[in-house]
Amino acid sequence: MALTVPLIGRLSLREYSALVAGLAFVVFEALLHVVVALLPTPIIRWFYKRSRFLFNSLSPAARPHKAPKSEELKAADRVLKARDFLDLCAIYGYAPEEHVVLTKDGYLLGLHRLPAPEGEHRIGPNMSTGKPVVYLHHGLLMNSEIWVCLTDAQRALPFVLAEQGYDVWLGNNRGNKYSKKSIHNGPDSTKFWDFSIDDFAWHDIPDSIEYILKITKSAKLSYIGFSQGTAQAFAALSIHPQLNEKINVFIALAPALSPAGLAANIVDGLMKASPTLLFLFFGRKAILSSATMWQSIIYPPLFANVIDRSLVFLFNWRSLNVSRPQKIAAYAHLYSFASVKSVVHWFQIMRNGAFQMYDDDTPPVLPVRSAVSAYRPARFPTRNISAPVVLMYGDCDSLVDIDVMQTQLPPHTVVHRLRGYEHLDVLWGKDVHKDVIPHVLEQLKIYQEGAEVMYPSPPSELLAGLKLEIGKGKSSTVTTESTSEYVLGSPEWRLVIPIIIMVLQEQSRLLALSTEIVLHILEYLPNSALVSIAKVSRQLHYLALPIYLTRYGIESNPVPRSLVLQEKSIPALPGLRAALFITSVDNIWCKFEGPEELHFTRGVVQLLRFVHRLASVSRVTLNVGNIDTRWVDGLATAASSAWKPGFIRLLDTAIERGCGSLTIAHGHFLVASTLLREGSRLEGPEVAPAKTFLGLSLGRRRQASVAHVPPKNKLTSFSVHSNMLLSPPFYEWTLNTLHSNPITTLSLRISGLSEGTWPLILDALSLPFLVSFAAETTGIAFPALLHFLKRHPTITTLTMHPHFTHPGVPPRPQPKKKNVLVPRLTALGGSTSNVTALLSHLHPETARGIQEITLVLPMHQRIFRLADLEALGAQIAGVLVRGVAPIALALRFSVPFETTQQLHGDTDAKALLSRSVETITFSTDGYFSFVRWVVPCLPAWLGANFAKLHRVRLSEDCVPSADVDGRENLVRSIKESCPEVRTVEFEDSIPF
């Protein structure tokens, strides 16, 4: 076996070529830097003008025009010419403060503060404003200017925060433009630049936060980081547990933790092979220190082109969401000094695929052939972070692997995806004021909410001394030195609650108590006190919140995968939102009810906030009750529409969290009955033009193209079971949702719409992925259904309402090879009449491919004997045309609301049915007594009509689980009558 030659064998020939070329370029650039430094100013200006002339000559589109500049270009010129942070803020009328922090290891860091909105007089520089505090921190090779170098104020996050009433602070890393000083070493010293991410985490971030809280006299602040600014916070919070108690929420924009690598394979492979090669290229001080020199002599648009090409080469960032004027303005403020060691640290993280501390050890030259490594660099324990964490990342950002990142972060992390965004787009994108900043403001409001209840201050003598004791039964007491005792749950107990909270907030006292004592006391605290206690520490969080949720009937241990929220459970949503042990939910079922609309609106907002903090939710069912209705001229009408925007936001948030199945049911009285009349407008009874519905233009049918559907949307099943979704403003939202998601399952269950309205609605739908369609409404005319099915050949499962209107059973048309109706159909459901009608329109090959038929059988409450089942068998056989041989048959016994057509079949069809059906399912709507009428004669009927039957399924409604003997007797009788039957199953719910 050949041995790897030391040093030489560690790199490939291509990497050695890149190494030599890189060294040559660095030497050439250094010599050129010296030459330029010796040139007089007029010659430098001449080079600048020549670069501008050459750029305009080679780029005709970039040539200046005589037309007046746009407002964005004018703003870009002002931003480009601004010298520092103060000048940038002055452009938009803000008066910032400058502060200096001395770190514990002797570095002087510059801080900037925006204490007041535009045009307001600032207070004293070392005074508290009483406002909530927000701290922003920049990324690698940057400084605080990157937050404010935008061409309009509404896209600059610090300015928006100041206008919203926040006390805004912006930090700077050691070594950059505003922090290039130390009390121990000067910037010309190598020791000054001997720092990495470790030093940012140990000193810069915690020392800056401590200074800000001291000046503002605040207990907590909110941290917003960008890129490396997020990594510094992850590291600092993981190694400083006490720092978590000072953070309301940590919002990570374009988060960086352990990137996979660079897009440039040569650079990526070279640096991962030996990250310390950077020291060979750039020395041990500042990296790219000559960048400011080149920026001063190159024409800004040309400099922007160079930066663009570099970003594409290194990271594959195209920055298409950032306008050209914004790039020219922002790139001038992009670069700031950073140590070579901090960049080496990043390549160590990329090489090892872990968010680790700086590795001072040199890797061995010869490979170590051992299953156990001799050395492992220390990693930052990021899963120990207890502060709330919100990630906002662009799904086109090459530095973010959100799945890997979530495995390294605590389970309570909330993730928000920015569709189509890259790394720098999160800062300077043209739509950040729509896509990014509103979400940041929303998260700040959510996590800065105070305690719900303020308790009265207890008598001062109670604070003299306190003991918590627990006895048996009802003898548990809280005892103080000056007062004998307070029995848990007594009327006087409320006075002691503040003392209990004070005791539990002190970690030393809490650890002295047994878990049994703490749980016993928490049982007697009111709900608001439990939520407050849960915010104190992780230990109390997992003790207090389960008690709180149990009071509202919500399962909390083990971790709930399915949440059923009734009317009494909705007030528990604030506690659910705070629960760290509820991060992802499989199923949310919520029923909104209440005596007035205000309760309903609050419930919507509370559920919205809860869903927003989840990492994912798979299925959402919202049952909208009849809330706050009033009767006008005999019609029930909602009092107002104030709740509608919040409800739409709730639905959108659920879809953003990965909801794959969405059901909206009921809420019929929230829609005025006049809105359900064909062609009526919201404003009044005027007749709307053709191709409109409820005053909204349906527009042309959307093309069935995959291009309409974002690739990462997960909503595949949508059940429209509420008239509400077909009224403004929900109708447009419903159409947009159907066409912007890969819908494979669609269920329509709407009442009150006329037959003339349904063709317009169905004609507006074009769903290229549709596989299962349920038309569970009586209003759809049969021709309209056929027209819809012709446009959706991908459908494999079709369910029709049992009382569907159809024009009878026309003669079978001649089969056509082109435009065959639903050629992939394998499952069909409905009443015998409408199933027969549809089968008559199918091509024979399609009919033969059907494997499962579900029939709703209308039954009248009368004596039901074997003869009736025999007649029923003939009716079922009559559904089948020659050649249709389903493997599975499902029968649902229903008490009809109207008489349906009765059909009879021939012996050949009955024989075919007997030979084909292997599985048969029985269910009932609950109104028909299956046990009384069908069970006595069912075994004999099955044995006489289904020779190949292997499996029988019955729903809970057929034979209740309480009737154990009845189930056993039925199973025994079926197996005696049908020797081929292997299994007889009883299920709680069999959907139809």
LOGUTOR-62529 format. One line per field, with one value per residue (C-alpha): x, y, z. Coordinates in steps of 0.25 Angstrom, whole numbers, padded with zeros to 4 digits. Example, Ala and Ser with C-alpha at 12.3 -4.5 7.8 and 13.67 -1.06 7.14 Angstrom:
BEGIN
xx <- c(0049_0055)
yy <- c(-0018_-0004)
zz <- c(0031_0029)
This chain:
BEGIN
xx <- c(0000_0006_0008_0004_0016_0017_0012_0013_0002_-0008_-0012_-0015_-0008_-0020_-0020_-0004_-0006_-0017_-0008_0004_-0005_-0011_0002_0007_-0006_-0004_0010_0006_-0005_0004_0015_0004_-0002_0012_0013_-0001_0002_0014_0006_0002_-0013_-0015_-0010_-0019_-0031_-0027_-0027_-0041_-0046_-0040_-0047_-0060_-0058_-0054_-0066_-0076_-0070_-0070_-0084_-0094_-0105_-0098_-0095_-0100_-0113_-0117_-0130_-0132_-0128_-0138_-0141_-0134_-0121_-0121_-0122_-0111_-0102_-0104_-0102_-0089_-0083_-0086_-0073_-0078_-0090_-0094_-0094_-0103_-0113_-0113_-0118_-0131_-0132_-0127_-0118_-0110_-0102_-0088_-0083_-0070_-0070_-0057_-0057_-0051_-0039_-0036_-0042_-0050_-0063_-0071_-0087_-0097_-0111_-0124_-0132_-0143_-0150_-0147_-0147_-0149_-0139_-0131_-0129_-0116_-0107_-0106_-0121_-0132_-0143_-0152_-0154_-0152_-0137_-0133_-0118_-0114_-0100_-0094_-0087_-0073_-0064_-0075_-0079_-0091_-0093_-0098_-0112_-0114_-0107_-0120_-0126_-0140_-0143_-0154_-0145_-0135_-0138_-0132_-0140_-0153_-0150_-0148_-0161_-0168_-0164_-0151_-0138_-0128_-0114_-0104_-0091_-0077_-0067_-0053_-0043_-0054_-0055_-0061_-0054_-0039_-0033_-0028_-0022_-0011_-0007_-0008_-0014_0000_0003_0001_-0005_-0016_-0021_-0020_-0035_-0046_-0061_-0057_-0053_-0066_-0074_-0066_-0065_-0071_-0085_-0087_-0079_-0087_-0101_-0097_-0093_-0106_-0115_-0107_-0109_-0124_-0127_-0134_-0135_-0135_-0133_-0136_-0124_-0124_-0112_-0108_-0099_-0087_-0095_-0104_-0092_-0086_-0099_-0101_-0087_-0089_-0102_-0097_-0085_-0092_-0105_-0108_-0108_-0120_-0128_-0125_-0130_-0145_-0143_-0132_-0135_-0125_-0125_-0118_-0113_-0099_-0095_-0087_-0088_-0085_-0074_-0072_-0077_-0063_-0058_-0043_-0044_-0053_-0044_-0031_-0036_-0043_-0030_-0022_-0029_-0016_-0012_-0019_-0008_0002_-0007_-0010_-0001_-0006_-0013_-0025_-0030_-0032_-0026_-0024_-0039_-0041_-0030_-0036_-0049_-0044_-0038_-0048_-0061_-0073_-0081_-0068_-0065_-0079_-0077_-0065_-0072_-0084_-0074_-0067_-0080_-0084_-0070_-0069_-0084_-0092_-0100_-0107_-0113_-0125_-0134_-0124_-0126_-0113_-0114_-0115_-0102_-0094_-0098_-0097_-0084_-0077_-0080_-0079_-0065_-0058_-0046_-0046_-0035_-0029_-0031_-0046_-0047_-0038_-0047_-0059_-0051_-0048_-0063_-0066_-0056_-0061_-0076_-0078_-0079_-0067_-0057_-0044_-0034_-0020_-0015_-0008_-0014_-0004_0003_0002_-0012_-0016_-0022_-0030_-0045_-0044_-0039_-0028_-0033_-0047_-0048_-0058_-0071_-0081_-0092_-0103_-0114_-0113_-0118_-0131_-0134_-0145_-0139_-0145_-0138_-0141_-0134_-0134_-0137_-0127_-0116_-0104_-0098_-0111_-0115_-0127_-0129_-0114_-0116_-0128_-0121_-0111_-0121_-0131_-0144_-0152_-0145_-0155_-0152_-0157_-0154_-0152_-0155_-0146_-0136_-0121_-0111_-0110_-0124_-0129_-0122_-0123_-0134_-0144_-0156_-0150_-0160_-0171_-0164_-0154_-0157_-0172_-0168_-0157_-0167_-0177_-0167_-0162_-0177_-0179_-0167_-0167_-0181_-0181_-0188_-0203_-0206_-0200_-0202_-0204_-0191_-0191_-0190_-0176_-0176_-0178_-0164_-0157_-0155_-0161_-0162_-0169_-0174_-0182_-0190_-0200_-0214_-0218_-0208_-0198_-0195_-0187_-0181_-0174_-0167_-0177_-0190_-0193_-0198_-0205_-0213_-0211_-0224_-0229_-0235_-0222_-0214_-0214_-0206_-0195_-0194_-0184_-0175_-0176_-0172_-0160_-0155_-0157_-0149_-0137_-0129_-0122_-0136_-0142_-0131_-0133_-0147_-0152_-0159_-0171_-0172_-0171_-0182_-0191_-0190_-0191_-0205_-0211_-0205_-0215_-0213_-0206_-0196_-0193_-0189_-0181_-0174_-0171_-0163_-0153_-0145_-0145_-0147_-0160_-0164_-0165_-0172_-0182_-0187_-0192_-0201_-0206_-0209_-0216_-0226_-0231_-0232_-0219_-0210_-0196_-0188_-0184_-0182_-0195_-0195_-0210_-0216_-0231_-0235_-0250_-0256_-0250_-0236_-0234_-0231_-0219_-0212_-0203_-0197_-0196_-0188_-0178_-0177_-0163_-0167_-0178_-0169_-0176_-0190_-0196_-0210_-0218_-0233_-0239_-0253_-0256_-0269_-0273_-0284_-0278_-0269_-0258_-0256_-0255_-0245_-0236_-0236_-0231_-0220_-0216_-0216_-0208_-0197_-0196_-0195_-0185_-0175_-0176_-0165_-0176_-0190_-0195_-0211_-0220_-0235_-0242_-0257_-0263_-0276_-0287_-0281_-0287_-0298_-0310_-0323_-0326_-0339_-0339_-0324_-0313_-0301_-0287_-0287_-0273_-0261_-0250_-0246_-0244_-0230_-0225_-0232_-0225_-0212_-0214_-0217_-0204_-0196_-0201_-0197_-0183_-0181_-0182_-0197_-0200_-0215_-0224_-0239_-0248_-0262_-0275_-0276_-0288_-0295_-0282_-0286_-0299_-0309_-0310_-0295_-0299_-0308_-0303_-0297_-0299_-0289_-0284_-0290_-0304_-0313_-0308_-0305_-0291_-0285_-0282_-0271_-0272_-0276_-0280_-0275_-0261_-0255_-0252_-0243_-0238_-0236_-0222_-0213_-0210_-0195_-0185_-0178_-0190_-0186_-0174_-0166_-0165_-0180_-0185_-0201_-0206_-0220_-0230_-0244_-0254_-0265_-0270_-0278_-0268_-0257_-0266_-0269_-0260_-0248_-0247_-0251_-0238_-0230_-0236_-0233_-0219_-0216_-0222_-0213_-0200_-0199_-0198_-0212_-0214_-0227_-0239_-0252_-0264_-0275_-0283_-0298_-0307_-0300_-0309_-0306_-0302_-0291_-0284_-0279_-0273_-0265_-0261_-0257_-0247_-0240_-0228_-0221_-0210_-0207_-0221_-0222_-0234_-0247_-0259_-0271_-0279_-0290_-0303_-0302_-0292_-0300_-0295_-0290_-0282_-0275_-0273_-0266_-0257_-0253_-0249_-0240_-0233_-0229_-0220_-0232_-0231_-0242_-0255_-0266_-0280_-0291_-0301_-0312_-0305_-0314_-0312_-0320_-0322_-0314_-0312_-0308_-0293_-0286_-0277_-0263_-0253_-0238_-0235_-0240_-0244_-0251_-0242_-0234_-0227_-0239_-0238_-0248_-0262_-0272_-0287_-0301_-0305_-0311_-0300_-0289_-0297_-0298_-0283_-0280_-0288_-0278_-0266_-0257_-0258_-0243_-0245_-0257_-0249_-0238_-0247_-0243_-0252_-0266_-0273_-0288_-0297_-0310_-0323_-0330_-0344_-0346_-0355_-0354_-0342_-0340_-0332_-0341_-0338_-0323_-0325_-0332_-0320_-0311_-0318_-0318_-0303_-0300_-0308_-0298_-0288_-0287_-0281_-0266_-0265_-0260_-0256_-0247_-0253_-0267_-0271_-0286_-0291_-0305_-0312_-0325_-0328_-0334_-0340_-0344_-0334_-0335_-0335_-0328_-0328_-0317_-0316_-0311_-0298_-0294_-0297_-0288_-0277_-0279_-0278_-0265_-0258_-0260_-0249_-0252_-0265_-0267_-0279_-0282_-0294_-0298_-0303_-0317_-0320_-0320_-0310_-0310_-0325_-0328_-0315_-0307_-0317_-0317_-0303_-0295_-0304_-0305_-0290_-0288_-0298_-0293_-0278_-0270_-0256_-0258_-0246_-0248_-0259_-0258_-0269_-0269_-0272_-0286_-0290_-0287_-0283_-0270_-0278_-0286_-0274_-0283_-0290_-0277_-0272_-0285_-0284_-0270_-0273_-0285_-0278_-0267_-0276_-0284_-0272_-0261_-0251_-0252_-0239_-0241_-0253_-0249_-0256_-0251_-0254_-0256_-0257_-0257_-0266)
yy <- c(0000_0013_0024_0038_0047_0057_0071_0068_0058_0066_0075_0071_0077_0086_0091_0094_0102_0110_0112_0117_0126_0132_0135_0141_0150_0154_0158_0166_0173_0176_0183_0190_0195_0201_0208_0214_0219_0226_0233_0247_0251_0256_0243_0235_0244_0242_0227_0229_0237_0227_0215_0223_0225_0211_0206_0215_0211_0196_0197_0205_0203_0209_0222_0234_0240_0255_0251_0255_0244_0236_0238_0225_0229_0242_0235_0225_0237_0242_0229_0227_0240_0238_0236_0229_0224_0239_0244_0232_0235_0250_0247_0242_0252_0243_0248_0236_0235_0229_0220_0213_0199_0194_0179_0171_0168_0182_0185_0198_0195_0206_0206_0214_0217_0223_0227_0235_0235_0244_0259_0257_0263_0253_0251_0251_0241_0233_0233_0223_0225_0215_0208_0194_0192_0185_0182_0179_0173_0172_0161_0157_0168_0178_0189_0196_0204_0192_0194_0208_0209_0207_0217_0219_0219_0209_0198_0201_0193_0202_0214_0206_0201_0215_0220_0208_0213_0204_0209_0204_0200_0195_0188_0187_0175_0178_0182_0188_0203_0207_0198_0198_0201_0194_0198_0187_0187_0196_0192_0191_0179_0165_0162_0173_0164_0151_0148_0139_0136_0131_0145_0151_0141_0142_0157_0166_0161_0160_0172_0181_0175_0178_0192_0195_0189_0198_0211_0208_0202_0191_0176_0170_0174_0167_0163_0164_0158_0157_0146_0145_0154_0142_0132_0141_0141_0126_0124_0135_0129_0115_0118_0129_0123_0135_0143_0136_0142_0156_0153_0154_0148_0145_0148_0142_0148_0140_0131_0125_0113_0102_0105_0094_0102_0111_0110_0112_0098_0101_0111_0102_0090_0098_0105_0092_0084_0094_0106_0112_0115_0128_0132_0130_0138_0150_0149_0150_0163_0169_0162_0169_0182_0188_0187_0202_0206_0200_0205_0220_0219_0210_0216_0212_0204_0197_0194_0189_0179_0174_0171_0164_0155_0152_0148_0139_0132_0130_0128_0127_0139_0147_0157_0159_0164_0176_0188_0193_0207_0200_0191_0203_0211_0199_0192_0205_0202_0187_0185_0187_0181_0167_0158_0147_0138_0140_0135_0123_0120_0119_0110_0101_0100_0097_0086_0079_0082_0086_0100_0099_0107_0112_0100_0104_0090_0087_0074_0063_0062_0047_0041_0034_0021_0019_0017_0027_0041_0046_0060_0067_0082_0088_0091_0102_0095_0103_0093_0099_0112_0115_0129_0129_0128_0132_0128_0136_0130_0131_0118_0122_0125_0115_0117_0112_0098_0099_0084_0083_0096_0092_0079_0088_0098_0096_0090_0103_0110_0116_0116_0126_0124_0136_0130_0134_0142_0140_0145_0160_0161_0160_0173_0181_0174_0183_0177_0175_0185_0175_0161_0163_0175_0172_0158_0164_0174_0163_0154_0166_0169_0154_0152_0166_0164_0166_0157_0156_0159_0168_0163_0173_0175_0167_0173_0176_0168_0155_0157_0156_0141_0130_0115_0105_0092_0081_0071_0060_0063_0077_0081_0088_0102_0114_0119_0132_0137_0147_0140_0126_0120_0121_0109_0106_0110_0118_0132_0138_0130_0141_0150_0140_0138_0149_0144_0130_0135_0143_0130_0121_0132_0131_0119_0116_0115_0107_0096_0095_0090_0076_0075_0069_0082_0091_0083_0083_0098_0100_0093_0104_0116_0123_0121_0135_0132_0119_0125_0136_0125_0117_0128_0128_0116_0103_0095_0103_0103_0088_0087_0099_0099_0084_0088_0100_0092_0081_0091_0094_0079_0080_0068_0072_0060_0052_0063_0065_0062_0065_0077_0078_0092_0094_0107_0105_0102_0114_0123_0114_0118_0128_0117_0108_0118_0119_0104_0099_0085_0088_0091_0083_0078_0067_0072_0084_0083_0096_0100_0115_0118_0130_0139_0151_0154_0160_0146_0140_0150_0148_0133_0135_0144_0135_0123_0131_0134_0120_0114_0125_0120_0105_0099_0091_0087_0076_0077_0088_0087_0100_0099_0113_0113_0123_0135_0148_0148_0157_0155_0165_0163_0148_0146_0144_0153_0155_0168_0173_0168_0172_0158_0154_0159_0152_0139_0140_0142_0130_0121_0127_0124_0110_0108_0114_0105_0093_0090_0078_0077_0089_0088_0100_0096_0103_0118_0119_0130_0138_0141_0149_0140_0150_0148_0134_0138_0136_0149_0157_0168_0171_0185_0182_0174_0179_0168_0165_0164_0150_0142_0149_0143_0151_0164_0158_0155_0141_0144_0134_0119_0117_0109_0095_0097_0093_0107_0113_0105_0109_0096_0096_0098_0086_0088_0076_0074_0085_0083_0095_0092_0106_0117_0127_0123_0127_0141_0153_0154_0139_0136_0142_0136_0122_0123_0127_0117_0106_0110_0113_0100_0085_0082_0067_0065_0075_0074_0083_0083_0096_0098_0109_0112_0111_0102_0114_0118_0105_0105_0118_0114_0100_0107_0116_0104_0097_0088_0080_0071_0067_0053_0052_0061_0060_0068_0067_0077_0076_0089_0084_0080_0068_0075_0084_0072_0065_0078_0079_0064_0066_0077_0068_0055_0052_0049_0035_0036_0043_0044_0050_0055_0044_0054_0059_0065_0058_0057_0042_0031_0034_0024_0020_0029_0024_0023_0033_0031_0046_0053_0041_0045_0042_0031_0028_0026_0015_0019_0024_0028_0033_0028_0017_0026_0037_0026_0019_0032_0034_0020_0022_0033_0025_0018_0003_0002_0013_0005_-0008_0000_0003_-0005_0002_0006_0013_0014_0022_0014_0022_0014_0017_0013_0001_-0014_-0019_-0034_-0043_-0040_-0025_-0029_-0037_-0026_-0017_-0027_-0025_-0010_-0011_-0020_-0010_0000_-0008_-0008_-0020_-0021_-0013_-0022_-0014_-0021_-0013_-0009_0001_0002_0014_0013_0026_0032_0040_0054_0052_0040_0035_0027_0011_0003_-0012_-0021_-0033_-0047_-0045_-0033_-0039_-0051_-0042_-0034_-0048_-0052_-0038_-0032_-0036_-0025_-0019_-0008_-0004_0010_0018_0032_0029_0031_0017_0006_-0004_-0013_-0015_-0016_-0021_-0029_-0041_-0044_-0039_-0052_-0060_-0049_-0048_-0063_-0063_-0051_-0050_-0063_-0056_-0048_-0048_-0035_-0029_-0015_-0008_0006_0009_0014_0000_-0008_0001_-0004_-0005_-0017_-0027_-0039_-0034_-0032_-0046_-0052_-0044_-0048_-0063_-0063_-0056_-0066_-0077_-0072_-0067_-0078_-0069_-0057_-0056_-0043_-0035_-0021_-0011_0003_0016_0024_0020_0033_0034)
zz <- c(0000_-0004_0007_0005_0003_0015_0011_-0004_-0004_0004_-0008_-0022_-0034_-0037_-0022_-0023_-0036_-0029_-0017_-0026_-0033_-0021_-0015_-0027_-0027_-0013_-0015_-0027_-0020_-0008_-0018_-0025_-0012_-0008_-0022_-0021_-0007_-0012_-0024_-0022_-0021_-0035_-0042_-0033_-0037_-0052_-0050_-0044_-0056_-0066_-0059_-0060_-0075_-0077_-0070_-0077_-0090_-0088_-0082_-0091_-0082_-0071_-0078_-0072_-0078_-0078_-0072_-0057_-0047_-0040_-0025_-0023_-0030_-0023_-0009_-0014_-0017_-0003_0004_-0005_-0001_0014_0022_0034_0043_0047_0033_0028_0039_0037_0022_0028_0040_0051_0062_0067_0080_0081_0092_0096_0103_0110_0109_0120_0112_0109_0095_0093_0085_0078_0080_0073_0078_0072_0084_0077_0064_0053_0056_0071_0081_0088_0103_0111_0105_0118_0121_0120_0110_0117_0103_0100_0096_0083_0080_0066_0062_0048_0041_0036_0030_0033_0043_0048_0035_0028_0035_0031_0017_0010_-0001_0007_0021_0021_0017_0028_0040_0051_0046_0046_0060_0065_0059_0065_0079_0082_0088_0077_0079_0069_0072_0066_0066_0071_0060_0051_0047_0060_0070_0065_0079_0091_0104_0103_0088_0076_0062_0057_0066_0063_0077_0074_0063_0071_0072_0067_0069_0083_0087_0081_0090_0103_0103_0092_0092_0107_0110_0100_0105_0120_0116_0109_0120_0130_0122_0119_0133_0126_0131_0117_0102_0089_0080_0065_0058_0043_0038_0047_0057_0059_0061_0071_0079_0078_0084_0095_0099_0099_0108_0117_0123_0131_0118_0113_0125_0119_0105_0102_0088_0079_0064_0055_0041_0030_0042_0041_0049_0042_0027_0017_0009_-0002_-0016_-0022_-0021_-0023_-0011_-0003_-0004_-0002_0011_0016_0014_0022_0028_0033_0019_0020_0029_0018_0008_0017_0030_0044_0045_0037_0025_0012_0018_0004_0000_0005_-0004_-0016_-0013_-0013_-0027_-0034_-0040_-0031_-0042_-0046_-0031_-0030_-0042_-0036_-0023_-0030_-0038_-0025_-0018_-0030_-0030_-0015_-0011_-0024_-0019_-0031_-0022_-0032_-0021_-0018_-0028_-0035_-0028_-0015_-0018_-0022_-0009_0000_-0005_-0001_0013_0013_0016_0030_0036_0042_0047_0038_0050_0050_0036_0039_0050_0040_0030_0042_0045_0030_0030_0042_0040_0054_0061_0069_0077_0070_0068_0073_0070_0057_0050_0048_0035_0034_0035_0048_0045_0058_0060_0072_0069_0079_0079_0077_0077_0087_0082_0086_0093_0085_0089_0104_0099_0107_0101_0090_0077_0063_0050_0038_0026_0011_0004_-0007_0003_0000_0014_0021_0023_0031_0034_0039_0047_0054_0059_0066_0073_0084_0081_0084_0072_0062_0047_0037_0022_0013_-0001_-0012_-0003_-0002_0009_0006_0001_0016_0018_0005_-0003_-0010_-0002_0012_0017_0013_0015_0026_0035_0038_0043_0052_0058_0060_0067_0076_0080_0083_0092_0099_0105_0120_0131_0130_0144_0155_0169_0180_0189_0201_0215_0218_0230_0222_0215_0229_0227_0219_0220_0211_0217_0212_0221_0218_0212_0214_0224_0214_0218_0215_0228_0231_0244_0247_0243_0247_0234_0221_0217_0202_0195_0206_0204_0210_0200_0189_0198_0199_0184_0181_0192_0186_0172_0179_0185_0173_0165_0174_0168_0182_0189_0178_0178_0193_0191_0187_0174_0182_0190_0177_0170_0182_0183_0168_0168_0176_0168_0158_0143_0141_0152_0146_0133_0140_0148_0135_0130_0141_0138_0130_0142_0146_0132_0131_0145_0144_0129_0129_0141_0134_0121_0129_0135_0120_0116_0108_0108_0111_0116_0107_0097_0090_0075_0073_0080_0081_0085_0089_0094_0108_0103_0094_0106_0109_0096_0103_0111_0099_0092_0104_0105_0100_0100_0089_0076_0065_0065_0055_0056_0061_0062_0068_0069_0071_0079_0088_0091_0084_0072_0081_0087_0074_0069_0081_0079_0065_0069_0080_0071_0060_0071_0075_0061_0057_0068_0064_0055_0047_0047_0038_0039_0043_0044_0048_0052_0051_0059_0058_0066_0068_0058_0057_0049_0039_0031_0035_0031_0040_0037_0044_0051_0045_0037_0046_0049_0034_0032_0044_0040_0026_0033_0042_0030_0022_0035_0036_0021_0024_0035_0025_0027_0018_0020_0023_0026_0029_0033_0037_0039_0030_0038_0037_0023_0019_0012_0000_-0003_-0007_-0018_-0032_-0037_-0025_-0020_-0006_-0007_-0011_-0020_-0033_-0044_-0046_-0060_-0066_-0061_-0047_-0034_-0021_-0028_-0031_-0045_-0047_-0058_-0068_-0064_-0059_-0067_-0062_-0061_-0050_-0052_-0044_-0031_-0022_-0021_-0006_-0003_0005_0005_-0003_0003_0004_0010_0007_0016_0019_0011_0018_0008_-0004_0001_0001_0004_0005_-0009_-0015_-0004_-0007_-0022_-0019_-0009_-0018_-0030_-0022_-0015_-0021_-0017_-0019_-0010_-0011_-0004_-0006_0004_0002_0004_-0001_-0015_-0027_-0039_-0048_-0038_-0038_-0053_-0051_-0038_-0044_-0057_-0050_-0044_-0051_-0042_-0049_-0038_-0034_-0030_-0021_-0023_-0014_-0019_-0006_-0009_-0015_-0024_-0034_-0047_-0054_-0067_-0059_-0052_-0065_-0071_-0058_-0059_-0074_-0070_-0059_-0065_-0053_-0043_-0038_-0027_-0028_-0018_-0021_-0011_-0010_-0014_-0026_-0037_-0051_-0063_-0062_-0069_-0083_-0093_-0093_-0103_-0113_-0107_-0112_-0112_-0109_-0097_-0089_-0076_-0064_-0070_-0057_-0048_-0038_-0027_-0028_-0018_-0017_-0018_-0027_-0037_-0039_-0039_-0050_-0057_-0057_-0060_-0073_-0078_-0075_-0086_-0084_-0081_-0070_-0064_-0063_-0056_-0044_-0032_-0021_-0021_-0009_-0009_0000_0001_0006_0016_0022_0037_0035_0037_0029_0026_0017_0006_0006_0006_-0006_-0013_-0009_-0015_-0028_-0027_-0025_-0036_-0045_-0043_-0050_-0065_-0072_-0069_-0056_-0045_-0033_-0022_-0011_-0008_0003_0007_0015_0021_0021_0025_0012_0012_-0001_-0010_-0019_-0032_-0030_-0040_-0042_-0048_-0056_-0052_-0060_-0052_-0039_-0043_-0047_-0033_-0026_-0033_-0031_-0018_-0007_0003_0007_0017_0025_0031_0035_0037_0052_0049_0043_0053_0047_0059_0059_0044_0036_0046_0048_0033_0029_0030_0021_0011_0010_0008_-0003_-0011_-0009_-0012_-0012_0001_0009_0018_0025_0032_0040_0047_0061_0057_0052_0065_0077_0084_0097_0091_0092_0092_0079_0072_0076_0071_0058_0055_0058_0049_0037_0037_0038_0026_0018_0019_0011_0021_0028_0036_0042_0047_0055_0054_0061_0049_0034_0026_0014)
